[in-house]
Amino acid sequence: MPHPKRRHSAMRRDKRRAHDFITAPQLTTCSHCGAAILTHRVCPECGYYRDKQAIEIKGANA
């Protein structure tokens, strides 16, 4: 198995790790029912998107 000849510096290590983070999902509230939803998506609770019904949800009380 090959081994590194030289030690990598901390700067080189940190530059490599700069993109190894996880971002939290961007949640907003539905303007129709108030549920937490992802941005630019149809609300899974009531089926509305931008104050218009996009899909019909069975059993929705909204």
mmJSON file of the N, C-alpha and C atoms, coordinates in Angstrom:
{"data_MODEL":{"atom_site":{
"group_PDB":["ATOM","ATOM","ATOM","ATOM","ATOM","ATOM","ATOM","ATOM","ATOM","ATOM","ATOM","ATOM","ATOM","ATOM","ATOM","ATOM","ATOM","ATOM","ATOM","ATOM","ATOM","ATOM","ATOM","ATOM","ATOM","ATOM","ATOM","ATOM","ATOM","ATOM","ATOM","ATOM","ATOM","ATOM","ATOM","ATOM","ATOM","ATOM","ATOM","ATOM","ATOM","ATOM","ATOM","ATOM","ATOM","ATOM","ATOM","ATOM","ATOM","ATOM","ATOM","ATOM","ATOM","ATOM","ATOM","ATOM","ATOM","ATOM","ATOM","ATOM","ATOM","ATOM","ATOM","ATOM","ATOM","ATOM","ATOM","ATOM","ATOM","ATOM","ATOM","ATOM","ATOM","ATOM","ATOM","ATOM","ATOM","ATOM","ATOM","ATOM","ATOM","ATOM","ATOM","ATOM","ATOM","ATOM","ATOM","ATOM","ATOM","ATOM","ATOM","ATOM","ATOM","ATOM","ATOM","ATOM","ATOM","ATOM","ATOM","ATOM","ATOM","ATOM","ATOM","ATOM","ATOM","ATOM","ATOM","ATOM","ATOM","ATOM","ATOM","ATOM","ATOM","ATOM","ATOM","ATOM","ATOM","ATOM","ATOM","ATOM","ATOM","ATOM","ATOM","ATOM","ATOM","ATOM","ATOM","ATOM","ATOM","ATOM","ATOM","ATOM","ATOM","ATOM","ATOM","ATOM","ATOM","ATOM","ATOM","ATOM","ATOM","ATOM","ATOM","ATOM","ATOM","ATOM","ATOM","ATOM","ATOM","ATOM","ATOM","ATOM","ATOM","ATOM","ATOM","ATOM","ATOM","ATOM","ATOM","ATOM","ATOM","ATOM","ATOM","ATOM","ATOM","ATOM","ATOM","ATOM","ATOM","ATOM","ATOM","ATOM","ATOM","ATOM","ATOM","ATOM","ATOM","ATOM","ATOM","ATOM","ATOM","ATOM","ATOM","ATOM","ATOM","ATOM"],
"id":[1,2,3,4,5,6,7,8,9,10,11,12,13,14,15,16,17,18,19,20,21,22,23,24,25,26,27,28,29,30,31,32,33,34,35,36,37,38,39,40,41,42,43,44,45,46,47,48,49,50,51,52,53,54,55,56,57,58,59,60,61,62,63,64,65,66,67,68,69,70,71,72,73,74,75,76,77,78,79,80,81,82,83,84,85,86,87,88,89,90,91,92,93,94,95,96,97,98,99,100,101,102,103,104,105,106,107,108,109,110,111,112,113,114,115,116,117,118,119,120,121,122,123,124,125,126,127,128,129,130,131,132,133,134,135,136,137,138,139,140,141,142,143,144,145,146,147,148,149,150,151,152,153,154,155,156,157,158,159,160,161,162,163,164,165,166,167,168,169,170,171,172,173,174,175,176,177,178,179,180,181,182,183,184,185,186],
"type_symbol":["N","C","C","N","C","C","N","C","C","N","C","C","N","C","C","N","C","C","N","C","C","N","C","C","N","C","C","N","C","C","N","C","C","N","C","C","N","C","C","N","C","C","N","C","C","N","C","C","N","C","C","N","C","C","N","C","C","N","C","C","N","C","C","N","C","C","N","C","C","N","C","C","N","C","C","N","C","C","N","C","C","N","C","C","N","C","C","N","C","C","N","C","C","N","C","C","N","C","C","N","C","C","N","C","C","N","C","C","N","C","C","N","C","C","N","C","C","N","C","C","N","C","C","N","C","C","N","C","C","N","C","C","N","C","C","N","C","C","N","C","C","N","C","C","N","C","C","N","C","C","N","C","C","N","C","C","N","C","C","N","C","C","N","C","C","N","C","C","N","C","C","N","C","C","N","C","C","N","C","C","N","C","C","N","C","C"],
"label_atom_id":["N","CA","C","N","CA","C","N","CA","C","N","CA","C","N","CA","C","N","CA","C","N","CA","C","N","CA","C","N","CA","C","N","CA","C","N","CA","C","N","CA","C","N","CA","C","N","CA","C","N","CA","C","N","CA","C","N","CA","C","N","CA","C","N","CA","C","N","CA","C","N","CA","C","N","CA","C","N","CA","C","N","CA","C","N","CA","C","N","CA","C","N","CA","C","N","CA","C","N","CA","C","N","CA","C","N","CA","C","N","CA","C","N","CA","C","N","CA","C","N","CA","C","N","CA","C","N","CA","C","N","CA","C","N","CA","C","N","CA","C","N","CA","C","N","CA","C","N","CA","C","N","CA","C","N","CA","C","N","CA","C","N","CA","C","N","CA","C","N","CA","C","N","CA","C","N","CA","C","N","CA","C","N","CA","C","N","CA","C","N","CA","C","N","CA","C","N","CA","C","N","CA","C","N","CA","C","N","CA","C","N","CA","C","N","CA","C"],
"label_alt_id":[null,null,null,null,null,null,null,null,null,null,null,null,null,null,null,null,null,null,null,null,null,null,null,null,null,null,null,null,null,null,null,null,null,null,null,null,null,null,null,null,null,null,null,null,null,null,null,null,null,null,null,null,null,null,null,null,null,null,null,null,null,null,null,null,null,null,null,null,null,null,null,null,null,null,null,null,null,null,null,null,null,null,null,null,null,null,null,null,null,null,null,null,null,null,null,null,null,null,null,null,null,null,null,null,null,null,null,null,null,null,null,null,null,null,null,null,null,null,null,null,null,null,null,null,null,null,null,null,null,null,null,null,null,null,null,null,null,null,null,null,null,null,null,null,null,null,null,null,null,null,null,null,null,null,null,null,null,null,null,null,null,null,null,null,null,null,null,null,null,null,null,null,null,null,null,null,null,null,null,null,null,null,null,null,null,null],
"label_comp_id":["MET","MET","MET","PRO","PRO","PRO","HIS","HIS","HIS","PRO","PRO","PRO","LYS","LYS","LYS","ARG","ARG","ARG","ARG","ARG","ARG","HIS","HIS","HIS","SER","SER","SER","ALA","ALA","ALA","MET","MET","MET","ARG","ARG","ARG","ARG","ARG","ARG","ASP","ASP","ASP","LYS","LYS","LYS","ARG","ARG","ARG","ARG","ARG","ARG","ALA","ALA","ALA","HIS","HIS","HIS","ASP","ASP","ASP","PHE","PHE","PHE","ILE","ILE","ILE","THR","THR","THR","ALA","ALA","ALA","PRO","PRO","PRO","GLN","GLN","GLN","LEU","LEU","LEU","THR","THR","THR","THR","THR","THR","CYS","CYS","CYS","SER","SER","SER","HIS","HIS","HIS","CYS","CYS","CYS","GLY","GLY","GLY","ALA","ALA","ALA","ALA","ALA","ALA","ILE","ILE","ILE","LEU","LEU","LEU","THR","THR","THR","HIS","HIS","HIS","ARG","ARG","ARG","VAL","VAL","VAL","CYS","CYS","CYS","PRO","PRO","PRO","GLU","GLU","GLU","CYS","CYS","CYS","GLY","GLY","GLY","TYR","TYR","TYR","TYR","TYR","TYR","ARG","ARG","ARG","ASP","ASP","ASP","LYS","LYS","LYS","GLN","GLN","GLN","ALA","ALA","ALA","ILE","ILE","ILE","GLU","GLU","GLU","ILE","ILE","ILE","LYS","LYS","LYS","GLY","GLY","GLY","ALA","ALA","ALA","ASN","ASN","ASN","ALA","ALA","ALA"],
"label_asym_id":["A","A","A","A","A","A","A","A","A","A","A","A","A","A","A","A","A","A","A","A","A","A","A","A","A","A","A","A","A","A","A","A","A","A","A","A","A","A","A","A","A","A","A","A","A","A","A","A","A","A","A","A","A","A","A","A","A","A","A","A","A","A","A","A","A","A","A","A","A","A","A","A","A","A","A","A","A","A","A","A","A","A","A","A","A","A","A","A","A","A","A","A","A","A","A","A","A","A","A","A","A","A","A","A","A","A","A","A","A","A","A","A","A","A","A","A","A","A","A","A","A","A","A","A","A","A","A","A","A","A","A","A","A","A","A","A","A","A","A","A","A","A","A","A","A","A","A","A","A","A","A","A","A","A","A","A","A","A","A","A","A","A","A","A","A","A","A","A","A","A","A","A","A","A","A","A","A","A","A","A","A","A","A","A","A","A"],
"label_entity_id":["1","1","1","1","1","1","1","1","1","1","1","1","1","1","1","1","1","1","1","1","1","1","1","1","1","1","1","1","1","1","1","1","1","1","1","1","1","1","1","1","1","1","1","1","1","1","1","1","1","1","1","1","1","1","1","1","1","1","1","1","1","1","1","1","1","1","1","1","1","1","1","1","1","1","1","1","1","1","1","1","1","1","1","1","1","1","1","1","1","1","1","1","1","1","1","1","1","1","1","1","1","1","1","1","1","1","1","1","1","1","1","1","1","1","1","1","1","1","1","1","1","1","1","1","1","1","1","1","1","1","1","1","1","1","1","1","1","1","1","1","1","1","1","1","1","1","1","1","1","1","1","1","1","1","1","1","1","1","1","1","1","1","1","1","1","1","1","1","1","1","1","1","1","1","1","1","1","1","1","1","1","1","1","1","1","1"],
"label_seq_id":[1,1,1,2,2,2,3,3,3,4,4,4,5,5,5,6,6,6,7,7,7,8,8,8,9,9,9,10,10,10,11,11,11,12,12,12,13,13,13,14,14,14,15,15,15,16,16,16,17,17,17,18,18,18,19,19,19,20,20,20,21,21,21,22,22,22,23,23,23,24,24,24,25,25,25,26,26,26,27,27,27,28,28,28,29,29,29,30,30,30,31,31,31,32,32,32,33,33,33,34,34,34,35,35,35,36,36,36,37,37,37,38,38,38,39,39,39,40,40,40,41,41,41,42,42,42,43,43,43,44,44,44,45,45,45,46,46,46,47,47,47,48,48,48,49,49,49,50,50,50,51,51,51,52,52,52,53,53,53,54,54,54,55,55,55,56,56,56,57,57,57,58,58,58,59,59,59,60,60,60,61,61,61,62,62,62],
"pdbx_PDB_ins_code":[null,null,null,null,null,null,null,null,null,null,null,null,null,null,null,null,null,null,null,null,null,null,null,null,null,null,null,null,null,null,null,null,null,null,null,null,null,null,null,null,null,null,null,null,null,null,null,null,null,null,null,null,null,null,null,null,null,null,null,null,null,null,null,null,null,null,null,null,null,null,null,null,null,null,null,null,null,null,null,null,null,null,null,null,null,null,null,null,null,null,null,null,null,null,null,null,null,null,null,null,null,null,null,null,null,null,null,null,null,null,null,null,null,null,null,null,null,null,null,null,null,null,null,null,null,null,null,null,null,null,null,null,null,null,null,null,null,null,null,null,null,null,null,null,null,null,null,null,null,null,null,null,null,null,null,null,null,null,null,null,null,null,null,null,null,null,null,null,null,null,null,null,null,null,null,null,null,null,null,null,null,null,null,null,null,null],
"Cartn_x":[0.834,0.0,0.88,0.55,1.352,1.086,2.104,2.003,2.408,1.861,2.248,3.714,4.396,5.802,5.936,5.029,5.097,3.764,3.859,2.668,1.944,0.614,-0.162,-0.355,-0.286,-0.416,-1.868,-2.039,-3.383,-4.222,-3.596,-4.332,-4.878,-4.055,-4.496,-5.633,-5.514,-6.569,-7.87,-7.777,-8.959,-9.624,-8.83,-9.411,-10.202,-9.705,-10.413,-11.727,-11.716,-12.896,-13.891,-13.591,-14.449,-15.83,-15.95,-17.228,-17.926,-17.398,-17.964,-18.949,-19.83,-20.804,-22.21,-23.144,-24.536,-25.356,-26.144,-27.003,-28.388,-28.999,-30.355,-31.349,-32.437,-33.418,-34.098,-34.377,-35.007,-36.518,-37.039,-38.463,-39.165,-40.369,-41.244,-42.594,-43.516,-44.86,-45.801,-46.716,-47.72,-48.648,-48.906,-49.774,-51.237,-51.567,-52.961,-53.288,-52.423,-52.736,-51.744,-50.592,-49.624,-48.648,-48.663,-47.743,-46.34,-45.339,-43.951,-43.697,-43.227,-42.998,-41.652,-41.119,-39.925,-40.296,-39.373,-39.656,-39.835,-40.662,-40.95,-41.522,-42.285,-42.906,-44.385,-45.172,-46.586,-46.676,-47.588,-47.777,-48.347,-47.686,-48.21,-49.442,-49.717,-50.871,-52.162,-52.113,-53.348,-53.323,-52.152,-52.07,-52.019,-51.798,-51.766,-50.332,-50.172,-48.892,-49.186,-48.617,-48.806,-50.287,-50.999,-52.422,-53.338,-52.901,-53.748,-53.638,-54.757,-54.729,-54.062,-52.934,-52.168,-52.561,-52.723,-53.147,-54.234,-55.037,-56.104,-55.635,-55.712,-55.316,-56.579,-56.616,-57.784,-57.781,-58.923,-59.058,-58.49,-58.193,-57.661,-58.794,-58.558,-59.578,-59.415,-58.495,-58.199,-59.127],
"Cartn_y":[-1.187,0.0,1.251,2.215,3.44,4.32,5.044,5.96,7.342,8.388,9.735,10.028,10.678,11.017,12.229,13.186,14.414,14.628,15.288,15.608,16.779,16.674,17.789,18.836,20.08,21.16,21.284,21.993,22.207,23.039,23.991,24.809,23.949,23.06,22.186,21.275,20.761,19.925,20.714,21.933,22.744,23.196,23.47,23.829,22.667,21.457,20.283,20.091,20.373,20.174,21.328,22.371,23.555,23.251,22.217,21.901,20.727,20.24,19.067,19.444,20.356,20.742,20.454,20.363,20.074,21.321,21.749,22.91,22.449,23.212,22.901,23.244,22.501,22.816,24.152,24.893,26.201,26.02,26.112,25.92,27.262,27.323,28.473,27.961,28.859,28.446,28.624,27.699,27.766,28.936,29.761,30.922,30.522,29.302,28.854,28.122,27.178,26.378,26.576,27.185,27.452,26.327,25.273,24.153,24.532,23.88,24.104,23.349,24.07,23.46,23.916,23.179,23.601,24.717,25.638,26.748,26.256,26.919,26.64,25.241,24.743,23.431,23.552,22.618,22.546,22.063,22.626,22.22,20.803,19.872,18.504,18.365,19.361,19.29,19.723,20.839,21.354,21.359,21.201,21.141,22.493,23.568,24.907,25.329,26.131,26.75,28.153,29.141,30.562,30.921,30.555,30.872,30.309,29.274,28.578,27.088,26.374,24.94,24.252,23.605,22.941,21.477,20.807,19.41,19.241,18.222,17.963,16.88,17.205,16.275,15.657,14.324,13.648,13.816,14.21,14.361,15.653,16.615,17.898,18.727,19.296,20.109,21.588,21.944,23.353,23.957],
"Cartn_z":[0.0,0.0,0.0,-0.828,-0.866,0.357,0.753,1.872,1.388,2.018,1.606,1.931,0.987,1.217,2.127,1.963,2.743,3.463,4.578,5.35,4.687,4.579,4.037,5.128,4.74,5.707,6.17,7.28,7.82,6.859,6.157,5.202,4.061,3.572,2.486,2.947,4.169,4.74,4.891,5.418,5.658,4.363,3.328,2.035,1.451,1.645,1.159,1.922,3.204,4.046,3.976,3.243,3.199,2.64,1.82,1.192,1.857,2.966,3.632,4.73,4.469,5.474,4.958,5.859,5.509,5.791,4.816,5.01,5.44,6.298,6.752,5.648,5.514,4.482,4.761,3.689,3.807,3.918,5.132,5.366,5.482,4.931,5.093,5.554,5.81,6.2,5.025,4.888,3.827,4.116,3.124,3.327,3.455,3.055,3.096,4.392,4.807,5.999,7.139,6.885,7.938,8.216,7.416,7.615,7.151,7.713,7.303,6.006,4.973,3.659,3.117,2.157,1.444,0.474,0.226,-0.672,-2.103,-2.859,-4.26,-4.465,-3.499,-3.598,-3.252,-3.749,-3.387,-1.946,-1.181,0.21,0.242,0.93,0.981,1.86,2.699,3.598,2.915,2.165,1.566,0.042,-0.584,-2.038,-2.723,-1.963,-2.548,-2.84,-3.895,-4.235,-4.721,-4.067,-4.394,-4.441,-3.395,-3.198,-4.27,-4.963,-5.929,-5.659,-5.811,-5.572,-6.752,-6.483,-7.532,-7.653,-6.521,-6.51,-5.46,-5.64,-4.68,-3.715,-2.435,-1.384,-0.808,-0.759,-0.194,1.314,1.862,3.306,3.854,3.019,3.494,4.065,5.246,5.907,5.592,4.774,4.493,3.493],
"occupancy":[1.0,1.0,1.0,1.0,1.0,1.0,1.0,1.0,1.0,1.0,1.0,1.0,1.0,1.0,1.0,1.0,1.0,1.0,1.0,1.0,1.0,1.0,1.0,1.0,1.0,1.0,1.0,1.0,1.0,1.0,1.0,1.0,1.0,1.0,1.0,1.0,1.0,1.0,1.0,1.0,1.0,1.0,1.0,1.0,1.0,1.0,1.0,1.0,1.0,1.0,1.0,1.0,1.0,1.0,1.0,1.0,1.0,1.0,1.0,1.0,1.0,1.0,1.0,1.0,1.0,1.0,1.0,1.0,1.0,1.0,1.0,1.0,1.0,1.0,1.0,1.0,1.0,1.0,1.0,1.0,1.0,1.0,1.0,1.0,1.0,1.0,1.0,1.0,1.0,1.0,1.0,1.0,1.0,1.0,1.0,1.0,1.0,1.0,1.0,1.0,1.0,1.0,1.0,1.0,1.0,1.0,1.0,1.0,1.0,1.0,1.0,1.0,1.0,1.0,1.0,1.0,1.0,1.0,1.0,1.0,1.0,1.0,1.0,1.0,1.0,1.0,1.0,1.0,1.0,1.0,1.0,1.0,1.0,1.0,1.0,1.0,1.0,1.0,1.0,1.0,1.0,1.0,1.0,1.0,1.0,1.0,1.0,1.0,1.0,1.0,1.0,1.0,1.0,1.0,1.0,1.0,1.0,1.0,1.0,1.0,1.0,1.0,1.0,1.0,1.0,1.0,1.0,1.0,1.0,1.0,1.0,1.0,1.0,1.0,1.0,1.0,1.0,1.0,1.0,1.0,1.0,1.0,1.0,1.0,1.0,1.0],
"B_iso_or_equiv":[0.0,0.0,0.0,0.0,0.0,0.0,0.0,0.0,0.0,0.0,0.0,0.0,0.0,0.0,0.0,0.0,0.0,0.0,0.0,0.0,0.0,0.0,0.0,0.0,0.0,0.0,0.0,0.0,0.0,0.0,0.0,0.0,0.0,0.0,0.0,0.0,0.0,0.0,0.0,0.0,0.0,0.0,0.0,0.0,0.0,0.0,0.0,0.0,0.0,0.0,0.0,0.0,0.0,0.0,0.0,0.0,0.0,0.0,0.0,0.0,0.0,0.0,0.0,0.0,0.0,0.0,0.0,0.0,0.0,0.0,0.0,0.0,0.0,0.0,0.0,0.0,0.0,0.0,0.0,0.0,0.0,0.0,0.0,0.0,0.0,0.0,0.0,0.0,0.0,0.0,0.0,0.0,0.0,0.0,0.0,0.0,0.0,0.0,0.0,0.0,0.0,0.0,0.0,0.0,0.0,0.0,0.0,0.0,0.0,0.0,0.0,0.0,0.0,0.0,0.0,0.0,0.0,0.0,0.0,0.0,0.0,0.0,0.0,0.0,0.0,0.0,0.0,0.0,0.0,0.0,0.0,0.0,0.0,0.0,0.0,0.0,0.0,0.0,0.0,0.0,0.0,0.0,0.0,0.0,0.0,0.0,0.0,0.0,0.0,0.0,0.0,0.0,0.0,0.0,0.0,0.0,0.0,0.0,0.0,0.0,0.0,0.0,0.0,0.0,0.0,0.0,0.0,0.0,0.0,0.0,0.0,0.0,0.0,0.0,0.0,0.0,0.0,0.0,0.0,0.0,0.0,0.0,0.0,0.0,0.0,0.0],
"pdbx_formal_charge":[null,null,null,null,null,null,null,null,null,null,null,null,null,null,null,null,null,null,null,null,null,null,null,null,null,null,null,null,null,null,null,null,null,null,null,null,null,null,null,null,null,null,null,null,null,null,null,null,null,null,null,null,null,null,null,null,null,null,null,null,null,null,null,null,null,null,null,null,null,null,null,null,null,null,null,null,null,null,null,null,null,null,null,null,null,null,null,null,null,null,null,null,null,null,null,null,null,null,null,null,null,null,null,null,null,null,null,null,null,null,null,null,null,null,null,null,null,null,null,null,null,null,null,null,null,null,null,null,null,null,null,null,null,null,null,null,null,null,null,null,null,null,null,null,null,null,null,null,null,null,null,null,null,null,null,null,null,null,null,null,null,null,null,null,null,null,null,null,null,null,null,null,null,null,null,null,null,null,null,null,null,null,null,null,null,null],
"auth_seq_id":[1,1,1,2,2,2,3,3,3,4,4,4,5,5,5,6,6,6,7,7,7,8,8,8,9,9,9,10,10,10,11,11,11,12,12,12,13,13,13,14,14,14,15,15,15,16,16,16,17,17,17,18,18,18,19,19,19,20,20,20,21,21,21,22,22,22,23,23,23,24,24,24,25,25,25,26,26,26,27,27,27,28,28,28,29,29,29,30,30,30,31,31,31,32,32,32,33,33,33,34,34,34,35,35,35,36,36,36,37,37,37,38,38,38,39,39,39,40,40,40,41,41,41,42,42,42,43,43,43,44,44,44,45,45,45,46,46,46,47,47,47,48,48,48,49,49,49,50,50,50,51,51,51,52,52,52,53,53,53,54,54,54,55,55,55,56,56,56,57,57,57,58,58,58,59,59,59,60,60,60,61,61,61,62,62,62],
"auth_comp_id":["MET","MET","MET","PRO","PRO","PRO","HIS","HIS","HIS","PRO","PRO","PRO","LYS","LYS","LYS","ARG","ARG","ARG","ARG","ARG","ARG","HIS","HIS","HIS","SER","SER","SER","ALA","ALA","ALA","MET","MET","MET","ARG","ARG","ARG","ARG","ARG","ARG","ASP","ASP","ASP","LYS","LYS","LYS","ARG","ARG","ARG","ARG","ARG","ARG","ALA","ALA","ALA","HIS","HIS","HIS","ASP","ASP","ASP","PHE","PHE","PHE","ILE","ILE","ILE","THR","THR","THR","ALA","ALA","ALA","PRO","PRO","PRO","GLN","GLN","GLN","LEU","LEU","LEU","THR","THR","THR","THR","THR","THR","CYS","CYS","CYS","SER","SER","SER","HIS","HIS","HIS","CYS","CYS","CYS","GLY","GLY","GLY","ALA","ALA","ALA","ALA","ALA","ALA","ILE","ILE","ILE","LEU","LEU","LEU","THR","THR","THR","HIS","HIS","HIS","ARG","ARG","ARG","VAL","VAL","VAL","CYS","CYS","CYS","PRO","PRO","PRO","GLU","GLU","GLU","CYS","CYS","CYS","GLY","GLY","GLY","TYR","TYR","TYR","TYR","TYR","TYR","ARG","ARG","ARG","ASP","ASP","ASP","LYS","LYS","LYS","GLN","GLN","GLN","ALA","ALA","ALA","ILE","ILE","ILE","GLU","GLU","GLU","ILE","ILE","ILE","LYS","LYS","LYS","GLY","GLY","GLY","ALA","ALA","ALA","ASN","ASN","ASN","ALA","ALA","ALA"],
"auth_asym_id":["A","A","A","A","A","A","A","A","A","A","A","A","A","A","A","A","A","A","A","A","A","A","A","A","A","A","A","A","A","A","A","A","A","A","A","A","A","A","A","A","A","A","A","A","A","A","A","A","A","A","A","A","A","A","A","A","A","A","A","A","A","A","A","A","A","A","A","A","A","A","A","A","A","A","A","A","A","A","A","A","A","A","A","A","A","A","A","A","A","A","A","A","A","A","A","A","A","A","A","A","A","A","A","A","A","A","A","A","A","A","A","A","A","A","A","A","A","A","A","A","A","A","A","A","A","A","A","A","A","A","A","A","A","A","A","A","A","A","A","A","A","A","A","A","A","A","A","A","A","A","A","A","A","A","A","A","A","A","A","A","A","A","A","A","A","A","A","A","A","A","A","A","A","A","A","A","A","A","A","A","A","A","A","A","A","A"],
"auth_atom_id":["N","CA","C","N","CA","C","N","CA","C","N","CA","C","N","CA","C","N","CA","C","N","CA","C","N","CA","C","N","CA","C","N","CA","C","N","CA","C","N","CA","C","N","CA","C","N","CA","C","N","CA","C","N","CA","C","N","CA","C","N","CA","C","N","CA","C","N","CA","C","N","CA","C","N","CA","C","N","CA","C","N","CA","C","N","CA","C","N","CA","C","N","CA","C","N","CA","C","N","CA","C","N","CA","C","N","CA","C","N","CA","C","N","CA","C","N","CA","C","N","CA","C","N","CA","C","N","CA","C","N","CA","C","N","CA","C","N","CA","C","N","CA","C","N","CA","C","N","CA","C","N","CA","C","N","CA","C","N","CA","C","N","CA","C","N","CA","C","N","CA","C","N","CA","C","N","CA","C","N","CA","C","N","CA","C","N","CA","C","N","CA","C","N","CA","C","N","CA","C","N","CA","C","N","CA","C","N","CA","C","N","CA","C","N","CA","C"],
"pdbx_PDB_model_num":[1,1,1,1,1,1,1,1,1,1,1,1,1,1,1,1,1,1,1,1,1,1,1,1,1,1,1,1,1,1,1,1,1,1,1,1,1,1,1,1,1,1,1,1,1,1,1,1,1,1,1,1,1,1,1,1,1,1,1,1,1,1,1,1,1,1,1,1,1,1,1,1,1,1,1,1,1,1,1,1,1,1,1,1,1,1,1,1,1,1,1,1,1,1,1,1,1,1,1,1,1,1,1,1,1,1,1,1,1,1,1,1,1,1,1,1,1,1,1,1,1,1,1,1,1,1,1,1,1,1,1,1,1,1,1,1,1,1,1,1,1,1,1,1,1,1,1,1,1,1,1,1,1,1,1,1,1,1,1,1,1,1,1,1,1,1,1,1,1,1,1,1,1,1,1,1,1,1,1,1,1,1,1,1,1,1]
}}}
